[in-house]
């Protein structure tokens, strides 16, 4: 049956970030090496030392469970934090986490599609639909399959179509702005987490991604809005005023598949043999999807998938 997470991740699911080296190794095995994945560390910053104390305690708990993933954890001065991420202001407390990483979602998507093609997968662009007993059509042409995985994100219920089941997932708009600092080498900058909903992630090529809004109730409205853009920039400059003179390159908008109780919905659809669902990752997709996708693939072919045991099974609702 479909499984949905409730409460706090524990057991095997705590290793979701630890699975990334395995992903990179598998891609490299088939000749795909560009993912823009980097481990440049992470900074937790806040003006209140007590907030950083609490964050440090949480990180140390995580390090006890996954020491290789988290790596060295060190309380550092605000001056040292500015050395690592120069746009930060004075007066912040900071925690340095060695294992913090970042990845470009578009590059990883392309890498995975490339690898799948090299392993024999065939892409059929077009409008997909499930009909009757779970058969798949693309632009009206039927495709035969022993198993079907509906990984349609916020559009999962549209793909389930007339079959009846529904998953408790709704779109949540996220606006992320990309800035550039011409002539500034951002390659070694860590990501910054100011203990709020926003973040700053540096990429190669003088680029910093900042955001993101979490607009629950947005529906399938993928516009860049004035209010969203204002929120992103205000949040960014409140944390890193040194970015005030950065150039705005673009704002990207995504519609996250947000589950009612936050954690994902992954597994077999009851009463529909060979039909599986994977959705509901919310804002944690780039971290969680590789591990849970691999687990679901093993489940589909009848192999053990203990990572899914940590999610509580619930039936889908019926239309």
N, C-alpha and C positions, 0 to 999 in steps of 0.2 A: 504494500500500500504506500501511498505518498507519506513522506515524513516531513514534519515541520519542527523547527527548533523552538523551544520555549526556555526562557531563563538565560543562564550564562553558559557559554561554551565551556566544555570540559573534556577530559579524556582525549581521544584522537583528534578532535576538532581543534584543539589548542595548537596543533602543529601546522595550521594552514600556511603560515608564512614560511615554515621550514620546508615546505614542498617545492618552493620556487627553484632551488638548485636542481632538483630532479627534473622540473620542466625544462630548464635551460640545457641540462645534459641530454635530454631526449631530443630536443630540437637540434642540438649540435650533432647528434648521431646521424641525422638525416641531412646534414649540411646546411642547416638554418642557424645562423649565428647572430643576426641583428635583432635585438629585442629592446634596446635602450634601457635594459635593467641595470641599475647601479646600486651598490651599497655604499652610500656616502655618509651614513649616520643620520641621526635625528636629534633635534633640539626641542625640549619641552621648556617653554619660557612663560614667566608670569611676574608681575610686579609684587605679588604677595608671596613671600618665602613659604608660608604655610601651605599654599596651594601646590608648590613644587615639592614640598615634603610629602604630601599625600600622593602626588604622582610618582615620586620615587619609590614609595612603599609598594604601589601597584606594579611598577616595573620590576622591582626586585622579586616579587612573587612570580611574575612571568619568567624572569631569568632563572629562577629555581627550577621551573618546569622545562624551559628550553634554553639552556645556557649558550649553546652554539648559535642560536638564532639571534638572541638579544645581544650577546657579546658584552663588552665592558660597559659599565654604567658609572658615570662620574658626575658629581656635582661640580659645576664650574662657575667662574665669576662672570658677571655681565660683560666685562671687557673681553674675556676669552670667547664668549658667545658672539660678540661683534667681530672678532677676528675670523670666526668660522662663517658668519653670515653678516656681512658689513652693514646692510640696511637697518639692523636692529637699533633701538635707542639705548641710551644709558638707563640704568636703574632697574634692569630686569634681573631676576634670579633665573638660573638655567640648569638644566639637566642634560647631559650628553649621553646618547645611547648609540653605541658603536654599530649595532646591527641594523639600524634603520635603513630602509631601501626605498627606491622609487622605480617606477616603470611607466612607459608611455603606452597607454591603452591601444592607440591606433597601430603602433608598431608591433605590439604583441599580437593583435588580431591578425595583421598581415602575416606575421611569422607562423602562427598556427595554421592559417589557411594554406600557406606555402608548404608547410610540413605535411599536412593532410593530403595535399595533391601529390606530393612525392611518394606517399605511401599508398596511393591508389584511389583516394577519394575523388569523387566527381561532383562539381558544383553545378546546380541547376538554377540559375537566377530566374526569378519570376514570383508570382503570387501563389503562395502555398496554402493548402486547405486540407483539413481532415474531414472525411465524409463517411457516413454510415458506420461501418464496423471498425473504423480507424484507418481506412485506406488513405494514402496521401496522393494529392494531385498538385501539380505545379502548372499554372495557367491552363487548367483543365485536363492535363495529361497525367494519367495515373502512373505512379512509381511503386514498384513492388519492394517490400522490405519485411524482414523477419521481426524487426523492432523499430519503433519510432520514438525519438526523444523530442519533446516539444520544449525548446529552450528559447521561447519568444519574449523573454523579459516582461515588460509591462503589457505586451500584446498577447500574452499567453492565452487569455480567455477568448480572444478573437480567433486564435488558431484552433482552440478546442471546438469552436463552432457549434455545430448541431449535435455533437455527441452527448451533451448534457452536463458533464462535470464542469465545475468552476473552481478556481483557486482564489483565496482571499488576498489578492494582490492588486495594487492600484499604482498608477504612475505618480512619481514625485519629481518635480522639475529641479534640476541642478544647473546653475549658471556658473561657469568657470572662466576666468579671464586670464589670458596669456599676455605677459609683459616682456619687453626686451630692454636690455641695458647695453646699448652699443659700446663696444670696446671693453666690456667687463667680462672677465673669464668666470663663469658661474659653474664650471665643470665639477669642482670639488665642494661646492656648497652643500650643506646638509638640508634636509627638509625641516620645517619649523612648525611646531604644534603649540599654539598658545592656550591650551586647555579650554577651548571653545569649539564651536562648530566649524570654524574656518581653519585653513592651513596654507602654507606656502611651500611649493616644491620647485627646486631649481633643476633645470635640465642643461645639457650641453648647448653651446651656441648662444650664450648670453640671454637665456630665456628663463622666466620664472612663471609658473602657473599658480594662480591664487584663487581661492574660493572656499567653499562653494555654498550656494544657497541650498536650502532643503525645503522646497515649497510643496508641502503635503496638500493635497486637494487641488493641484494644478490641472488635473485632467491631462489630455494629450495635446497640450498647448506648448509647443517647443520654441516660443519666441524669446529673444533677448528683451527683457523689459527694463524700463528706466529705473524702477524701484530695485530690481534685482542687481543691475549694474552698480547702482549707488551703494547698495549694501555690501557688495563684494569689495569695492574700492575703499569704502569707509573702514570696513573690518581690516583690510590689508594695511592701510596706512596707520591705523591705530596700533598695529603690531610692529610694522616695519616702515617708519616714516621716511627712511632713506630711499624708498621706492617711488617717492612722489614725482620724480623727474623721469621715471621710466616711460617708455613708449607703449601704448596699448596696441597690441597686435590684433587680437580678436577675442571674442567671447564665444565659447562653445556651450551648447545646451544639450543636456541629456535628460531622458525620462527614466529615472530609476524604477525598477520593479520593487515596490515597498510592500512587504508582507504585513498583515495586521499586527502580528506580535514580533516584528522586526527580523527574526531569523528565517533562514531559507526554507523552501518547500522543494524537496528532492525525493524522487522515487517513482514507483509504479502506480499507475492510475487504477483504482479498484474497478473490477468488472470489465476491464478492457485489456485483454491479454496482449502483451507486446507493446503497450503504450506507456511511456514514461514522461515525467515532467521535471524540469529543473528551472527554478525561478525564485524570486523573492530575496535576492541578495542585497537589495538596497544600495547603500553607498560603499559596501565592503566587497563588491564584486571582484575587483582585481586581486584582492587578497585571498578570497575564499573559493572562487570558481575553479581554479586549477585543481585543487585538492578534491573538492566535491564532484567536479566533472569526471576526474579519474575514478573516483569511487563509484559513481553511477555507471560508468562504462564497464567496470568490473562486475557490478551487480547485473547489468543487462546480459552479460555472457555467462552468468552463473558462478562467478568467482566471489570469494569473501570480500565484503566491503564494510569493515568495522567502523569506518568513519561515519557511516550513516546510522550506526546504532545509537549515537549520541543525540539523535533528533527524535522527538516523540512522534509516533505515527498518529495521524488523524485522517478521517475520510474527507474527500472533497465534497463540497456542497453540490447539490443538483440544481440545474436551471429551472 
